[in-house]
Amino acid sequence: MRVVFAGTPEFARTALEAIAAAGGFDVVLVLTQPDRPAGRGMKLQASPVKQCALAHGWPVAQPRSLRLDGKYPEDAAAAREALLAAQADVMVVAAYGLILPQWVLDTPRLGCLNIHASLLPRWRGAAPIHRAIEAGDAQTGVTIMQMDAGLDTGDMLLEERLDIGDDSTARLHDRLAGMGGRLIVDALRAAQAGQLQPVKQPAEGITYAHKIEKHEAKIDWTQPAEVLVRRVRAFDPFPGASSAVGGEVIKLWAAHVQADEAGAAPGTVLEASPQGIVVATGRGRLVATELQRPGGKRLPAAEFLRGFELKAGQVFEN
């Protein structure tokens, strides 16, 4: 089976490696986003998917757009030539980052299969892992979907679910990436055998996982402690839940709820001990156990307090 793969970040690389390891699939072309400046030196860096493709010796295309009538028509035209030449049976798409026009969806014989990190139709869109944690969902999972022109609206082909537990986005991402790699291999094998059975998405339960914006990182201490703890988990590793105190913006990377009454105005530090920094919220108390100063490392509360003086009565900004 001739496979074109389109993806960019680590989530997609995991799926591409799974396809390679499974055997029986010929990866004939890899599409990924253009190299981007990254790191302290802001040097151009290849995406995880490009690095994987080059390591395997697969041809790579990096169009800035796939719209033939868009801002970069020459990029789209070159990608179209490459796709037509690839004569793919199927295209696998995972966190690619470009909108696929209808001509792309129509090019492979079996269309385009998407690996989506939610239980559709819940959390269609860009940030399904973050939003599931932020909303307090008990479960999420991976859906393999036959792509159509809509935003994650295509027929469902395979689905698997898992319990979120107290995972951060970083941990849940890795669990879902592994699941996605396994499921896409199952889907490709079923497609080879003509055994895929598309199921329409339900009309009820549709939600949208909007892209995470940096401004969401600021902690609103008037919110209940349980909501804030979910946001701390959801915003790890990006953008990191943060709040200003003592003239510095501090990031919170781990926290739990203390059920006692807040007992003070939201944002007030009630206790600063090696076990954690206890802060009053709109309902209950939040105990921060891993924190980070600007330019510093993530540290357990005990180590953090050795380098940053924080006392009961100080107030985090709202």
Buried (B, 14 or more C-beta within 10 A) or exposed (E): BBBBBBBBBBBBBBBBBBBBEBEEBEBBBBBBBEEEEEEEEEEEBBBBBBBBBEEEEBBBBBBBBBBBEEEBEEBBEBBBEBBEEBEBBBBBBBBBEBEBBEBBBEBBEBBBBBBBBBBBBBBBBBBBBBBBBBBEBEEBBBBBBBBBEEEBBBBBBBBBBBEBEEBBBEBBBBBBBBBBBBBBBBBBBBBBEEEBEEEEBEEEEBBBBEEBEEEBBBBBBEBBBBBBBBBBBBBBEEBBBBBBBBEEBBBBBBBBBBEEEBEBEBBBBBBBEEEBBBBBBBBBBBBBBBBBBEEBEBBBBEBBBEEBEBEEEBBBEB
